């Protein structure tokens, strides 16, 4: 069988930047959740995305959790959340005992629908925070969303876990007017530290507080003293070293992801019933995954099965949170666009290590179905 083509797997730099920083961590014996790599990774992220402060954490999920705490979310509070996302976006709402209300997508962006968001505020005027997702590296319609959120004086958290390296009208996703931004460095993301996440904000005091919570809320005392509930959320110095090396090749990875998307669109875009994910005038995506929807003779299941038989990984579009068994008790506002995207959508292999021969292999297998 041919070598497996992955959806999106880790891709270390050819230059070996990651090894250099990890070696420094070993040479200096800084292997704990603190050290030069952690500090430098935070500094380098702030410069990269143009924000004042960052906290390096052990996952994007941790970053969302601490963003909610920093926004003052408590038990019983209502938090609006994009429904078309991975569960890590919504789980931390429940960690805090808060109540998620899921907001539908619009067809124009695949992200949070401003119209549905406005309807949700009419139904729930007392909302503590809004979590907006930049899905698959595509920016949400943030001018409209921010105008609505500012009118209602609510904290905004940008889940940019999938969109590091993407820009909205020239501004990095995760920093588009929201109070907090979140990035993920999970193994399948555009750059990876094997695991890990980053919380960013222009509020330096809030980031300092997040670091405090993430380090078990240890008070400044000679003995171990804790006046608040803490978490073991800090990133290790070894992991941060991998992240620093990966950050050096972020632009290269974005360009390769864009090349993959444009290759697929050129070769498959004329097939009947195929529609690729939307790129809007405001958007400079990172093209994390190349996604399409099918509206014709071929179903997503047929396409994915055909690829799998050829040892090629693909995946459905995220199943909306309001359709998940765990979250089905919570309210949903919208017209069901997210459900249609799930039912018709496919994520094609978008691994930055793919060469043209492998891309053509994917394309040929898909074409056979038409």
C-alpha positions in Angstrom: 0.0 0.0 0.0 1.2 3.5 -0.7 2.6 5.6 2.1 -0.1 7.2 4.2 -1.0 10.9 3.5 -2.0 12.6 6.7 -4.6 15.3 7.3 -2.2 17.6 9.1 0.8 16.2 11.0 3.8 17.8 12.8 6.4 19.3 10.5 9.7 20.2 12.1 11.9 22.8 10.5 14.6 21.7 8.0 17.0 24.0 9.8 16.6 22.2 13.1 15.6 25.3 15.1 13.5 23.2 17.5 16.5 20.9 18.3 18.6 23.9 19.1 16.2 25.4 21.7 15.4 22.0 23.2 19.1 21.2 23.5 19.5 24.5 25.4 16.8 23.4 27.8 18.6 20.2 28.5 22.1 21.8 28.7 20.8 24.3 31.3 18.7 21.6 33.1 15.6 23.9 32.7 13.0 21.1 32.1 10.3 22.5 34.4 7.3 24.7 33.5 9.5 27.8 33.6 12.7 28.9 32.0 14.3 30.9 29.1 12.3 29.2 26.3 9.0 29.8 28.1 9.8 33.5 28.6 11.1 34.0 25.1 8.3 32.1 23.5 5.8 34.5 25.1 7.8 37.5 24.0 8.1 36.2 20.4 4.4 35.5 20.1 3.6 39.0 21.3 5.8 40.5 18.6 4.5 38.2 16.0 0.8 39.0 16.5 1.2 42.6 17.8 -0.2 42.3 21.3 1.2 43.4 24.7 1.3 40.2 26.8 1.1 36.4 26.5 1.0 33.5 28.9 2.4 30.1 27.6 0.2 27.3 28.8 -0.1 23.5 28.4 -3.0 23.7 25.9 -5.3 25.9 24.0 -8.1 24.6 26.2 -6.3 25.9 29.3 -6.0 29.2 27.6 -9.7 29.4 27.0 -10.4 28.4 30.6 -8.2 31.1 32.0 -9.6 33.7 29.5 -13.1 32.9 30.9 -11.8 33.3 34.5 -10.1 36.6 33.6 -13.3 37.8 32.0 -15.1 37.2 35.3 -17.2 34.2 34.2 -18.7 32.4 37.2 -21.2 29.7 38.0 -24.6 30.4 36.3 -23.3 33.0 33.9 -24.3 32.8 30.2 -21.5 32.5 27.6 -22.2 32.7 23.9 -20.1 30.3 21.9 -19.7 29.4 18.2 -21.4 26.1 17.7 -19.2 25.0 14.7 -16.0 24.2 16.5 -14.1 21.5 18.4 -15.4 20.7 21.9 -12.3 22.3 23.5 -13.9 25.7 22.8 -17.0 24.9 24.8 -15.7 22.6 27.6 -14.1 25.3 29.7 -17.5 27.1 29.9 -18.8 24.1 31.8 -15.6 23.9 33.9 -16.6 27.2 35.4 -20.2 26.1 35.9 -21.4 28.6 33.4 -24.1 28.1 30.7 -23.1 27.9 27.1 -25.6 29.2 24.4 -24.5 28.1 21.0 -24.5 30.5 18.0 -24.9 29.3 14.5 -22.6 29.9 11.5 -23.3 32.0 8.4 -22.7 30.7 4.9 -20.5 33.7 4.1 -17.7 32.9 6.6 -18.6 29.5 8.1 -18.0 31.3 11.4 -20.3 33.0 14.0 -23.3 34.6 12.3 -23.7 38.2 13.4 -27.5 38.0 12.8 -27.8 35.0 15.0 -25.6 36.7 17.6 -27.9 39.7 17.7 -30.9 37.4 18.1 -29.2 35.6 21.0 -28.6 39.0 22.8 -32.3 39.7 22.4 -33.1 36.4 24.0 -30.4 36.6 26.6 -29.5 40.2 27.4 -27.4 39.4 30.5 -24.3 37.7 28.9 -20.8 37.6 30.5 -18.7 36.6 27.5 -18.7 35.7 23.8 -16.3 33.1 22.4 -15.8 33.6 18.7 -14.0 30.9 16.7 -11.8 31.5 13.6 -12.6 28.1 12.0 -10.0 26.3 9.8 -8.0 29.5 9.7 -10.9 31.6 8.3 -11.6 34.9 10.1 -15.1 35.5 11.4 -16.9 38.7 10.4 -15.3 40.6 13.2 -16.3 44.2 12.5 -20.0 43.2 12.8 -19.4 40.9 15.7 -17.4 43.4 17.7 -19.9 46.2 17.0 -22.6 44.0 18.5 -20.5 42.9 21.5 -19.4 46.5 22.3 -23.0 47.6 22.2 -23.8 45.0 24.8 -20.7 45.6 26.8 -19.6 42.0 26.9 -16.1 40.5 27.0 -14.9 38.8 23.7 -12.6 35.8 23.6 -11.2 35.0 20.2 -10.5 31.2 19.7 -7.7 31.5 17.2 -6.5 27.9 17.9 -6.8 27.1 14.2 -5.8 30.4 12.7 -2.3 31.5 13.9 -0.7 33.2 11.0 -4.0 34.4 9.6 -5.1 38.1 9.4 -8.3 40.0 9.4 -8.0 43.3 7.5 -4.2 43.2 8.3 -4.7 42.4 12.0 -3.6 39.0 13.4 -6.5 36.7 14.4 -6.7 36.5 18.2 -6.1 40.3 18.5 -9.0 41.7 16.4 -10.5 43.9 19.2 -11.4 41.0 21.5 -10.3 41.1 25.1 -8.4 37.8 24.9 -7.0 35.6 22.2 -6.2 31.9 22.3 -3.7 29.9 20.1 -3.1 26.2 20.1 0.1 24.3 19.3 -1.4 20.8 19.3 0.2 18.3 17.0 -2.1 18.9 14.1 -1.9 22.7 14.1 -0.1 24.9 11.6 2.9 25.0 13.9 3.2 22.6 16.9 5.1 22.3 20.1 3.6 18.7 20.4 1.1 20.2 22.8 0.6 23.6 24.4 -1.3 26.9 24.0 -1.0 30.6 24.4 -3.3 33.2 26.0 -2.8 36.7 24.7 -4.2 40.1 25.6 -3.4 43.8 25.7 -4.4 43.7 29.3 -1.0 42.9 30.9 -2.5 42.7 34.4 -5.0 40.0 33.3 -2.2 38.0 31.7 -0.1 38.2 34.9 -3.1 37.0 36.8 -3.5 34.1 34.3 0.1 33.1 34.9 -0.5 33.1 38.6 -3.6 30.9 38.3 -1.7 28.6 35.9 1.1 28.1 38.4 -1.2 26.7 41.1 -2.0 30.2 42.4 1.1 30.2 44.6 1.2 33.3 46.8 4.5 35.0 47.2 5.7 33.4 50.4 8.6 31.3 51.5 6.3 28.4 52.3 3.6 27.0 49.9 0.6 29.2 50.4 -2.5 29.4 48.2 -5.3 32.0 48.7 -7.1 31.1 45.4 -7.9 28.0 43.4 -5.0 27.2 41.1 -4.2 25.1 38.1 -1.2 23.2 36.7 -1.4 24.9 33.3 2.0 26.3 32.6 4.0 25.2 29.5 7.2 23.3 30.0 10.6 24.8 28.9 11.2 21.8 26.6 7.8 22.2 24.8 8.3 26.0 24.6 11.7 25.3 22.8 9.9 23.4 20.1 7.4 26.2 19.8 10.1 28.8 19.4 11.7 26.9 16.6 8.3 26.3 14.9 7.5 30.0 15.1 10.4 30.8 12.9 8.8 28.8 10.0 5.2 30.0 10.5 5.1 32.1 7.3 6.5 29.2 5.3 3.8 26.9 6.6 1.1 29.4 5.8 2.4 29.7 2.2 2.4 25.9 1.8 -1.1 25.6 3.2 -2.2 28.2 0.8 -0.5 26.4 -2.1 -2.4 23.2 -1.1 -5.7 24.9 -1.0 -5.2 26.6 -4.3 -4.1 23.4 -5.9 -7.2 21.6 -4.8 -9.5 24.5 -5.8 -7.9 24.6 -9.3 -8.1 20.8 -9.9 -11.4 20.1 -8.2 -13.4 23.4 -8.2 -15.0 22.7 -11.5 -16.5 19.4 -10.4 -20.3 19.4 -10.2 -21.6 20.1 -6.6 -18.2 21.0 -5.2 -17.9 24.3 -3.2 -14.7 25.2 -1.4 -14.6 27.1 2.0 -15.2 30.9 1.5 -12.3 33.4 1.4 -13.8 36.8 2.1 -12.5 40.3 1.2 -11.4 40.9 4.8 -9.6 37.6 5.2 -5.9 36.5 4.8 -6.4 33.0 6.1 -3.7 30.6 7.2 -5.5 27.8 5.3 -5.0 25.4 8.1 -7.2 22.8 6.5 -8.5 22.8 2.9 -12.3 22.2 3.3 -15.1 21.8 0.8 -18.8 20.9 0.8 -20.5 18.5 -1.6 -24.0 19.2 -3.1 -24.5 16.5 -5.8 -24.0 12.9 -6.7 -21.1 12.2 -4.4 -21.6 12.2 -0.6 -18.9 13.2 2.0 -18.9 9.6 3.3 -18.3 8.2 -0.2 -15.4 10.6 -0.8 -13.8 10.0 2.6 -14.2 6.2 2.3 -12.6 6.3 -1.2 -9.6 8.3 0.2 -9.3 6.0 3.2 -9.1 2.9 0.9 -6.1 4.6 -0.7 -4.5 5.2 2.7 -5.3 8.9 2.7 -6.6 10.7 5.8 -9.6 13.0 5.6 -12.3 14.1 8.0 -15.8 15.6 8.2 -16.3 19.2 9.1 -16.8 19.7 12.9 -20.0 18.4 14.3 -21.8 21.4 15.8 -21.7 21.6 19.6 -25.4 21.9 19.9 -25.7 18.5 18.2 -23.3 16.8 20.6 -24.8 14.4 23.2 -23.1 16.2 26.1 -24.2 19.7 25.0 -27.7 19.0 23.5 -29.4 20.3 26.7 -28.1 23.8 26.0 -29.8 26.4 23.8 -28.9 27.1 20.2 -29.7 30.2 18.2 -29.7 30.1 14.4 -31.1 28.6 11.2 -29.0 25.4 11.0 -26.3 26.5 8.7 -23.7 24.8 10.9 -25.6 21.5 10.6 -25.6 21.7 6.8 -21.9 22.3 6.8 -21.3 19.3 8.9 -23.6 17.1 6.8 -22.0 18.2 3.5 -18.4 19.1 4.5 -15.0 17.3 4.1 -11.6 18.4 5.3 -9.0 17.3 2.7 -5.4 16.3 3.6 -3.5 19.5 4.1 -0.2 18.3 5.4 2.6 20.8 4.7 5.0 17.9 4.0 2.9 16.8 1.0 4.6 17.1 -2.4 2.9 17.6 -5.8 2.8 13.9 -6.5 0.9 13.3 -3.4 -1.5 16.2 -4.1 -2.1 14.7 -7.5 -2.7 11.3 -6.0 -5.5 12.8 -3.8 -7.0 14.7 -6.7 -7.0 11.6 -9.0 -8.8 9.5 -6.4 -11.5 12.2 -5.9 -12.0 12.7 -9.6 -12.8 9.0 -10.1 -16.0 9.5 -8.1 -17.4 11.9 -10.8 
